[in-house]
Amino acid sequence: MPERILVVVAHADDMEFLAGGTVAKMVEGGAEVAEVIVTNNERGSYDLPPGELIERSRQEAEDAASIIGLRDVEFLDYPDGMLSDIRFNEVRERIMGQIRKFRPDTLITWDPFAPYETHQDHRITGMAAAEAAGFAELPLYHPEQVKTGENLVTVSGKYFIAKHHTDPNHVEDITGQIDKKIRALLCHRTQMELTLEGIKRSIRATGSYLDIYKSIDPKRYETFIDWAVRKHDAQVGNQRGFRFGEVFRLEVGDDLSSIFDDPP
């Protein structure tokens, strides 16, 4: 089990949706976990103004973090949905600074190679975080961050999250953490209301599932989100014989098996 984990995500609810149970399990196992949220969520609403949305989203993230047991949450505050306007190496540099500050042995982030990912914030966050983790042990990358040798960090494990995975190879049993995951997710009121409003608009546009259209109320999202998350995570878990699970593309160290499986 990892001992120090840094979660680097684009938006305030990303971790809870796709890795909340796993992170809760890691904390329960004694690990220290911190989170970095790269954007400010300012565009994630149909009705709230950006300033209010940013403030509420930050508070929701902190409330969710307290339920899961995170040590810290850092906000980089880049504009939501516009991350490609920012110089990539700046984003990577700031994430690398967080890695060198927290000194994780494991990273959880978006998979930059996941297929059908249409959100630039997810793609850029995943690539910047993966590169930052890979280069954080090299002293000539941003040497101003390196005060002592302890600031050089080797991140040996990477859990990649995705809406649609390529080559997933690990399912974590979160049966004991599903309730905590959902409680944390429900803290993100602004994003849950956005999610349900988006579902309603899709139903109206496509004409599918019109029989349940009127039963979906974005302002009373708790029951629907609870049901949907349990259904999804049960489908994932059942693949491995678990009641509930979360799926990842997991990398542990460099793959040296072709060399070291048959030493001289």
GUGUMAR-841987 format. One record per residue: residue number from 0; residue in one letter; chain; x, y, z negated of N, C-alpha, C in turn. Coordinates in steps of 0.05 Angstrom, whole numbers, always signed. Example, Ala and Ser with C-alpha at 12.3 -4.5 7.8 and 13.67 -1.06 7.14 Angstrom:
2
- seq; type; mol; n_X; n_Y; n_Z; ca_X; ca_Y; ca_Z; c_X; c_Y; c_Z
- 0; A; A; +264; -114; -156; +246; -90; -156; +264; -66; -156 $
- 1; S; A; +257; -45; -142; +273; -21; -143; +258; +1; -157 $
# end
This chain:
264
- seq; type; mol; n_X; n_Y; n_Z; ca_X; ca_Y; ca_Z; c_X; c_Y; c_Z
- 0; M; A; +17; -24; +0; +0; +0; +0; +18; +25; +0 $
- 1; P; A; +12; +44; +18; +28; +69; +17; +26; +83; -9 $
- 2; E; A; +47; +99; -16; +48; +113; -41; +43; +143; -39 $
- 3; R; A; +51; +155; -16; +46; +183; -11; +36; +187; +17 $
- 4; I; A; +12; +197; +20; -1; +199; +46; -8; +228; +52 $
- 5; L; A; -2; +236; +77; -10; +262; +86; -31; +258; +108 $
- 6; V; A; -54; +269; +105; -75; +268; +125; -74; +295; +140 $
- 7; V; A; -71; +293; +167; -71; +317; +183; -93; +315; +204 $
- 8; V; A; -113; +332; +201; -137; +331; +218; -143; +359; +229 $
- 9; A; A; -160; +359; +249; -167; +384; +262; -188; +400; +247 $
- 10; H; A; -208; +385; +236; -231; +398; +225; -237; +386; +197 $
- 11; A; A; -253; +401; +182; -257; +395; +154; -270; +368; +149 $
- 12; D; A; -286; +358; +167; -300; +332; +162; -287; +308; +176 $
- 13; D; A; -266; +313; +191; -254; +291; +208; -246; +267; +190 $
- 14; M; A; -231; +273; +169; -221; +251; +152; -244; +235; +140 $
- 15; E; A; -264; +249; +129; -286; +235; +116; -301; +216; +135 $
- 16; F; A; -306; +225; +159; -320; +208; +178; -305; +183; +185 $
- 17; L; A; -279; +185; +191; -265; +163; +203; -245; +149; +184 $
- 18; A; A; -238; +161; +162; -219; +149; +144; -225; +154; +115 $
- 19; G; A; -248; +165; +108; -254; +172; +81; -253; +149; +61 $
- 20; G; A; -263; +126; +70; -262; +102; +52; -234; +92; +48 $
- 21; T; A; -218; +92; +69; -190; +83; +67; -174; +101; +49 $
- 22; V; A; -178; +128; +52; -164; +147; +35; -172; +143; +6 $
- 23; A; A; -198; +140; +1; -208; +136; -26; -195; +111; -38 $
- 24; K; A; -193; +90; -22; -181; +65; -32; -152; +69; -38 $
- 25; M; A; -138; +84; -22; -109; +89; -27; -106; +105; -54 $
- 26; V; A; -123; +124; -58; -122; +140; -83; -128; +122; -107 $
- 27; E; A; -148; +105; -104; -155; +86; -126; -132; +67; -132 $
- 28; G; A; -116; +61; -111; -93; +44; -115; -69; +58; -126 $
- 29; G; A; -71; +83; -132; -49; +98; -145; -34; +116; -126 $
- 30; A; A; -41; +118; -101; -27; +135; -82; -34; +164; -86 $
- 31; E; A; -15; +182; -80; -20; +211; -78; -26; +218; -50 $
- 32; V; A; -48; +233; -46; -56; +240; -19; -62; +270; -17 $
- 33; A; A; -51; +283; +3; -57; +311; +9; -68; +312; +38 $
- 34; E; A; -82; +334; +43; -94; +338; +69; -87; +365; +81 $
- 35; V; A; -82; +365; +107; -78; +390; +122; -100; +392; +143 $
- 36; I; A; -115; +413; +142; -136; +418; +162; -127; +441; +180 $
- 37; V; A; -125; +435; +206; -110; +452; +224; -127; +476; +233 $
- 38; T; A; -153; +473; +238; -169; +495; +248; -189; +505; +226 $
- 39; N; A; -202; +527; +232; -218; +540; +211; -248; +534; +214 $
- 40; N; A; -256; +517; +233; -284; +509; +236; -303; +532; +243 $
- 41; E; A; -293; +554; +253; -309; +577; +257; -331; +574; +279 $
- 42; R; A; -329; +554; +295; -349; +550; +317; -368; +527; +312 $
- 43; G; A; -366; +514; +289; -382; +490; +284; -409; +495; +272 $
- 44; S; A; -425; +511; +285; -452; +516; +275; -469; +528; +298 $
- 45; Y; A; -496; +523; +296; -514; +535; +315; -526; +561; +304 $
- 46; D; A; -523; +566; +278; -537; +590; +267; -520; +607; +248 $
- 47; L; A; -498; +597; +237; -483; +613; +218; -462; +631; +232 $
- 48; P; A; -458; +655; +222; -436; +672; +234; -409; +661; +226 $
- 49; P; A; -388; +666; +243; -362; +654; +238; -351; +659; +210 $
- 50; G; A; -352; +683; +200; -340; +689; +174; -352; +672; +152 $
- 51; E; A; -379; +670; +151; -392; +654; +131; -386; +625; +135 $
- 52; L; A; -385; +616; +160; -380; +588; +166; -352; +580; +157 $
- 53; I; A; -332; +597; +161; -305; +591; +152; -304; +588; +122 $
- 54; E; A; -316; +606; +108; -316; +606; +78; -330; +581; +68 $
- 55; R; A; -354; +575; +79; -369; +552; +69; -354; +526; +76 $
- 56; S; A; -342; +525; +99; -328; +500; +108; -304; +494; +89 $
- 57; R; A; -290; +515; +81; -267; +511; +63; -277; +500; +36 $
- 58; Q; A; -299; +512; +26; -309; +502; +0; -319; +474; +2 $
- 59; E; A; -332; +467; +24; -341; +440; +28; -318; +420; +29 $
- 60; A; A; -296; +428; +42; -273; +410; +44; -261; +406; +16 $
- 61; E; A; -260; +427; +0; -249; +424; -27; -267; +407; -44 $
- 62; D; A; -293; +410; -41; -312; +394; -57; -309; +364; -49 $
- 63; A; A; -307; +359; -23; -303; +331; -14; -277; +320; -24 $
- 64; A; A; -256; +336; -24; -230; +327; -33; -230; +319; -63 $
- 65; S; A; -246; +334; -78; -247; +328; -107; -261; +301; -112 $
- 66; I; A; -280; +294; -95; -294; +268; -97; -275; +245; -90 $
- 67; I; A; -260; +248; -69; -242; +227; -61; -217; +226; -78 $
- 68; G; A; -209; +249; -89; -186; +249; -107; -160; +259; -94 $
- 69; L; A; -163; +276; -74; -139; +287; -61; -124; +305; -80 $
- 70; R; A; -97; +304; -77; -80; +322; -93; -82; +351; -84 $
- 71; D; A; -85; +355; -58; -84; +383; -48; -97; +383; -20 $
- 72; V; A; -107; +407; -13; -117; +412; +14; -105; +438; +24 $
- 73; E; A; -91; +437; +47; -80; +461; +59; -95; +467; +85 $
- 74; F; A; -99; +493; +89; -114; +502; +113; -94; +519; +130 $
- 75; L; A; -90; +510; +155; -73; +525; +173; -88; +548; +188 $
- 76; D; A; -115; +546; +188; -132; +568; +197; -128; +576; +226 $
- 77; Y; A; -121; +558; +244; -121; +564; +272; -150; +565; +282 $
- 78; P; A; -155; +580; +304; -183; +583; +313; -195; +557; +323 $
- 79; D; A; -218; +551; +314; -232; +526; +321; -238; +525; +351 $
- 80; G; A; -232; +502; +363; -238; +498; +391; -220; +512; +410 $
- 81; M; A; -199; +525; +400; -182; +541; +418; -152; +534; +413 $
- 82; L; A; -147; +510; +404; -120; +504; +395; -100; +503; +419 $
- 83; S; A; -110; +499; +443; -92; +499; +466; -82; +527; +473 $
- 84; D; A; -94; +548; +461; -84; +575; +465; -60; +580; +448 $
- 85; I; A; -55; +563; +428; -32; +567; +410; -8; +552; +420 $
- 86; R; A; +15; +564; +418; +40; +550; +426; +43; +524; +412 $
- 87; F; A; +45; +502; +427; +46; +475; +415; +67; +472; +393 $
- 88; N; A; +91; +482; +399; +113; +478; +380; +109; +494; +354 $
- 89; E; A; +93; +515; +355; +86; +529; +331; +69; +511; +313 $
- 90; V; A; +49; +498; +325; +32; +480; +309; +49; +457; +298 $
- 91; R; A; +66; +445; +315; +83; +423; +306; +101; +432; +283 $
- 92; E; A; +112; +456; +285; +130; +467; +265; +116; +470; +238 $
- 93; R; A; +92; +480; +239; +77; +484; +213; +69; +458; +201 $
- 94; I; A; +62; +438; +217; +56; +412; +206; +81; +399; +195 $
- 95; M; A; +104; +402; +209; +129; +391; +199; +136; +403; +172 $
- 96; G; A; +130; +429; +169; +135; +442; +143; +119; +429; +121 $
- 97; Q; A; +94; +422; +127; +77; +409; +107; +87; +381; +101 $
- 98; I; A; +97; +367; +121; +108; +340; +117; +133; +342; +99 $
- 99; R; A; +150; +361; +105; +175; +364; +89; +169; +374; +61 $
- 100; K; A; +147; +388; +57; +139; +398; +31; +128; +375; +14 $
- 101; F; A; +110; +359; +26; +96; +338; +11; +111; +312; +10 $
- 102; R; A; +128; +306; +30; +145; +282; +31; +129; +256; +31 $
- 103; P; A; +111; +253; +51; +95; +229; +52; +111; +205; +64 $
- 104; D; A; +103; +181; +56; +114; +158; +70; +95; +149; +93 $
- 105; T; A; +71; +160; +93; +50; +152; +112; +35; +176; +122 $
- 106; L; A; +28; +176; +147; +12; +197; +160; -14; +185; +170 $
- 107; I; A; -36; +200; +166; -62; +194; +178; -69; +218; +195 $
- 108; T; A; -74; +213; +221; -81; +235; +239; -96; +224; +264 $
- 109; W; A; -104; +243; +281; -118; +235; +306; -98; +221; +324 $
- 110; D; A; -108; +202; +339; -92; +188; +359; -91; +205; +384 $
- 111; P; A; -67; +215; +391; -66; +232; +415; -69; +217; +441 $
- 112; F; A; -68; +190; +440; -70; +174; +464; -97; +160; +467 $
- 113; A; A; -116; +168; +450; -143; +155; +451; -157; +163; +476 $
- 114; P; A; -171; +144; +489; -185; +150; +514; -211; +166; +509 $
- 115; Y; A; -219; +181; +528; -245; +195; +528; -247; +216; +506 $
- 116; E; A; -224; +226; +496; -225; +246; +476; -227; +274; +489 $
- 117; T; A; -250; +286; +486; -256; +311; +500; -251; +336; +484 $
- 118; H; A; -243; +333; +459; -238; +356; +441; -209; +362; +440 $
- 119; Q; A; -201; +386; +450; -173; +393; +451; -161; +395; +423 $
- 120; D; A; -176; +403; +403; -166; +405; +376; -156; +377; +366 $
- 121; H; A; -171; +356; +372; -164; +330; +364; -138; +320; +378 $
- 122; R; A; -138; +325; +404; -114; +315; +419; -89; +330; +410 $
- 123; I; A; -91; +356; +408; -67; +372; +401; -58; +366; +372 $
- 124; T; A; -77; +365; +354; -70; +359; +326; -56; +332; +324 $
- 125; G; A; -66; +312; +337; -54; +285; +336; -26; +285; +347 $
- 126; M; A; -22; +298; +370; +5; +298; +382; +24; +314; +366 $
- 127; A; A; +16; +337; +356; +33; +354; +340; +41; +340; +314 $
- 128; A; A; +22; +327; +301; +27; +313; +276; +46; +289; +281 $
- 129; A; A; +41; +274; +302; +57; +251; +308; +86; +259; +314 $
- 130; E; A; +90; +280; +329; +117; +290; +335; +130; +301; +310 $
- 131; A; A; +115; +316; +294; +126; +327; +270; +135; +305; +251 $
- 132; A; A; +120; +284; +249; +127; +262; +231; +152; +247; +242 $
- 133; G; A; +154; +245; +269; +177; +232; +281; +203; +247; +278 $
- 134; F; A; +201; +274; +278; +225; +291; +277; +232; +302; +250 $
- 135; A; A; +215; +298; +230; +219; +310; +204; +244; +302; +190 $
- 136; E; A; +256; +280; +198; +281; +270; +185; +306; +282; +198 $
- 137; L; A; +302; +297; +220; +325; +307; +235; +331; +336; +226 $
- 138; P; A; +355; +342; +216; +360; +368; +203; +361; +391; +223 $
- 139; L; A; +365; +386; +249; +367; +408; +268; +340; +417; +279 $
- 140; Y; A; +319; +403; +271; +292; +413; +277; +284; +432; +254 $
- 141; H; A; +281; +457; +260; +273; +477; +241; +289; +476; +215 $
- 142; P; A; +315; +480; +218; +333; +477; +195; +327; +497; +172 $
- 143; E; A; +312; +518; +178; +305; +537; +157; +286; +523; +137 $
- 144; Q; A; +273; +501; +144; +256; +486; +126; +272; +467; +108 $
- 145; V; A; +297; +463; +114; +313; +443; +100; +331; +457; +79 $
- 146; K; A; +321; +458; +55; +337; +470; +33; +357; +450; +22 $
- 147; T; A; +348; +425; +20; +365; +403; +11; +359; +378; +27 $
- 148; G; A; +375; +357; +24; +371; +333; +38; +344; +320; +32 $
- 149; E; A; +332; +327; +9; +306; +316; +2; +284; +326; +21 $
- 150; N; A; +289; +348; +35; +269; +358; +53; +268; +342; +79 $
- 151; L; A; +287; +324; +84; +287; +307; +108; +271; +282; +101 $
- 152; V; A; +250; +278; +116; +230; +258; +109; +228; +237; +131 $
- 153; T; A; +228; +212; +124; +223; +190; +142; +194; +180; +137 $
- 154; V; A; +177; +184; +156; +149; +175; +154; +148; +147; +167 $
- 155; S; A; +144; +127; +151; +146; +99; +160; +120; +87; +170 $
- 156; G; A; +98; +99; +162; +72; +88; +171; +54; +109; +183 $
- 157; K; A; +38; +102; +203; +20; +121; +216; -7; +106; +221 $
- 158; Y; A; -28; +117; +209; -55; +108; +214; -68; +127; +233 $
- 159; F; A; -74; +119; +258; -86; +136; +278; -116; +132; +279 $
- 160; I; A; -131; +154; +277; -160; +153; +279; -169; +161; +307 $
- 161; A; A; -193; +152; +315; -203; +160; +341; -233; +154; +342 $
- 162; K; A; -247; +169; +359; -275; +163; +364; -277; +138; +382 $
- 163; H; A; -258; +135; +401; -257; +112; +418; -228; +103; +418 $
- 164; H; A; -222; +80; +407; -195; +71; +404; -184; +58; +428 $
- 165; T; A; -158; +60; +432; -143; +43; +450; -124; +26; +433 $
- 166; D; A; -125; +0; +436; -108; -19; +421; -111; -16; +391 $
- 167; P; A; -135; -16; +380; -137; -16; +350; -126; -42; +339 $
- 168; N; A; -112; -41; +317; -100; -66; +307; -103; -69; +277 $
- 169; H; A; -120; -52; +264; -123; -54; +235; -151; -45; +227 $
- 170; V; A; -164; -62; +212; -190; -55; +200; -186; -56; +170 $
- 171; E; A; -192; -34; +156; -190; -33; +127; -217; -39; +114 $
- 172; D; A; -217; -57; +95; -241; -63; +80; -247; -41; +61 $
- 173; I; A; -270; -26; +66; -277; -4; +48; -304; -10; +34 $
- 174; T; A; -310; -36; +31; -335; -43; +18; -338; -30; -9 $
- 175; G; A; -316; -29; -24; -317; -17; -51; -317; +13; -51 $
- 176; Q; A; -312; +26; -28; -309; +55; -26; -331; +68; -9 $
- 177; I; A; -349; +52; +2; -369; +64; +21; -386; +86; +7 $
- 178; D; A; -394; +82; -18; -410; +102; -31; -395; +128; -35 $
- 179; K; A; -370; +125; -43; -353; +149; -47; -349; +164; -21 $
- 180; K; A; -344; +149; +0; -340; +161; +27; -364; +177; +34 $
- 181; I; A; -387; +166; +31; -412; +180; +39; -417; +204; +22 $
- 182; R; A; -412; +202; -4; -415; +226; -22; -397; +248; -13 $
- 183; A; A; -372; +241; -6; -354; +262; +3; -363; +274; +30 $
- 184; L; A; -372; +257; +48; -380; +267; +74; -405; +285; +72 $
- 185; L; A; -422; +279; +54; -447; +295; +50; -440; +323; +39 $
- 186; C; A; -416; +326; +28; -408; +353; +19; -406; +373; +42 $
- 187; H; A; -402; +362; +66; -397; +380; +89; -424; +387; +102 $
- 188; R; A; -439; +403; +87; -467; +410; +96; -466; +424; +123 $
- 189; T; A; -449; +442; +127; -449; +457; +153; -445; +437; +176 $
- 190; Q; A; -426; +418; +173; -420; +400; +195; -441; +378; +198 $
- 191; M; A; -454; +370; +176; -475; +350; +178; -500; +363; +192 $
- 192; E; A; -506; +387; +185; -528; +401; +199; -522; +404; +229 $
- 193; L; A; -497; +411; +235; -488; +413; +263; -492; +386; +277 $
- 194; T; A; -483; +364; +264; -485; +338; +276; -514; +330; +283 $
- 195; L; A; -532; +334; +264; -560; +327; +269; -573; +345; +289 $
- 196; E; A; -567; +370; +289; -578; +388; +309; -569; +380; +337 $
- 197; G; A; -543; +372; +339; -533; +363; +364; -547; +337; +374 $
- 198; I; A; -553; +319; +355; -568; +295; +362; -595; +302; +372 $
- 199; K; A; -609; +320; +359; -636; +328; +367; -635; +340; +395 $
- 200; R; A; -615; +357; +400; -614; +369; +427; -608; +349; +448 $
- 201; S; A; -592; +329; +442; -587; +307; +461; -612; +291; +467 $
- 202; I; A; -627; +285; +446; -652; +271; +450; -671; +286; +468 $
- 203; R; A; -673; +312; +462; -691; +329; +479; -682; +331; +508 $
- 204; A; A; -655; +332; +512; -645; +335; +539; -647; +309; +555 $
- 205; T; A; -643; +287; +542; -643; +261; +556; -670; +247; +557 $
- 206; G; A; -687; +254; +539; -713; +241; +537; -712; +214; +524 $
- 207; S; A; -689; +207; +512; -686; +181; +499; -693; +183; +469 $
- 208; Y; A; -703; +162; +457; -709; +161; +429; -728; +183; +419 $
- 209; L; A; -747; +191; +437; -765; +213; +430; -782; +206; +406 $
- 210; D; A; -786; +180; +401; -803; +171; +379; -791; +179; +351 $
- 211; I; A; -764; +183; +350; -753; +190; +324; -745; +220; +324 $
- 212; Y; A; -750; +234; +345; -742; +262; +347; -752; +279; +323 $
- 213; K; A; -778; +277; +318; -790; +293; +297; -781; +285; +269 $
- 214; S; A; -771; +261; +266; -763; +252; +239; -735; +262; +231 $
- 215; I; A; -720; +273; +250; -693; +283; +244; -695; +313; +237 $
- 216; D; A; -687; +319; +212; -687; +346; +202; -659; +353; +194 $
- 217; P; A; -645; +371; +209; -617; +377; +203; -614; +389; +175 $
- 218; K; A; -634; +402; +164; -632; +413; +137; -635; +392; +115 $
- 219; R; A; -645; +369; +123; -647; +346; +104; -633; +322; +116 $
- 220; Y; A; -606; +325; +117; -589; +307; +133; -581; +282; +117 $
- 221; E; A; -584; +282; +90; -571; +262; +74; -579; +233; +81 $
- 222; T; A; -605; +228; +84; -615; +201; +89; -605; +191; +116 $
- 223; F; A; -606; +208; +136; -598; +200; +163; -568; +194; +164 $
- 224; I; A; -552; +212; +153; -523; +208; +153; -515; +183; +138 $
- 225; D; A; -527; +179; +115; -522; +155; +98; -528; +130; +115 $
- 226; W; A; -551; +129; +128; -558; +106; +144; -539; +102; +167 $
- 227; A; A; -533; +123; +182; -516; +121; +206; -488; +112; +199 $
- 228; V; A; -476; +123; +178; -449; +116; +170; -448; +87; +161 $
- 229; R; A; -467; +79; +145; -467; +51; +136; -470; +32; +159 $
- 230; K; A; -487; +39; +178; -491; +21; +202; -466; +19; +218 $
- 231; H; A; -453; +42; +223; -428; +42; +239; -406; +27; +224 $
- 232; D; A; -402; +32; +199; -380; +20; +184; -385; -10; +179 $
- 233; A; A; -411; -18; +178; -417; -47; +177; -409; -61; +203 $
- 234; Q; A; -415; -48; +226; -407; -60; +251; -377; -63; +253 $
- 235; V; A; -362; -43; +244; -333; -45; +244; -323; -67; +225 $
- 236; G; A; -334; -67; +200; -325; -87; +180; -332; -115; +188 $
- 237; N; A; -354; -119; +200; -363; -146; +207; -343; -160; +226 $
- 238; Q; A; -328; -144; +241; -308; -156; +259; -287; -172; +244 $
- 239; R; A; -283; -165; +219; -262; -178; +203; -273; -192; +178 $
- 240; G; A; -299; -194; +177; -312; -208; +155; -316; -191; +131 $
- 241; F; A; -314; -164; +134; -319; -146; +112; -347; -135; +114 $
- 242; R; A; -358; -126; +92; -385; -114; +92; -383; -86; +106 $
- 243; F; A; -362; -71; +99; -358; -45; +111; -328; -41; +117 $
- 244; G; A; -322; -28; +140; -294; -25; +147; -289; +1; +163 $
- 245; E; A; -264; +9; +164; -255; +31; +181; -232; +20; +198 $
- 246; V; A; -231; +29; +223; -213; +18; +243; -191; +39; +250 $
- 247; F; A; -167; +29; +254; -144; +46; +260; -126; +33; +281 $
- 248; R; A; -110; +50; +294; -86; +40; +307; -63; +45; +288 $
- 249; L; A; -52; +24; +277; -32; +26; +255; -4; +21; +266 $
- 250; E; A; +14; +40; +260; +42; +36; +266; +58; +36; +240 $
- 251; V; A; +75; +16; +237; +91; +14; +213; +120; +13; +222 $
- 252; G; A; +135; +34; +217; +163; +35; +226; +166; +33; +256 $
- 253; D; A; +191; +30; +265; +196; +24; +293; +193; -6; +298 $
- 254; D; A; +183; -13; +321; +180; -41; +327; +207; -53; +336 $
- 255; L; A; +221; -64; +316; +247; -76; +321; +247; -106; +321 $
- 256; S; A; +222; -118; +323; +220; -146; +320; +235; -162; +341 $
- 257; S; A; +237; -150; +365; +251; -165; +387; +281; -167; +381 $
- 258; I; A; +291; -149; +364; +319; -150; +357; +324; -166; +331 $
- 259; F; A; +308; -160; +311; +314; -171; +284; +301; -197; +278 $
- 260; D; A; +282; -206; +294; +270; -233; +289; +290; -255; +294 $
- 261; D; A; +311; -250; +309; +332; -270; +314; +359; -257; +311 $
- 262; P; A; +367; -252; +285; +392; -238; +281; +416; -255; +289 $
- 263; P; A; +439; -242; +294; +463; -257; +301; +474; -274; +278 $
# end
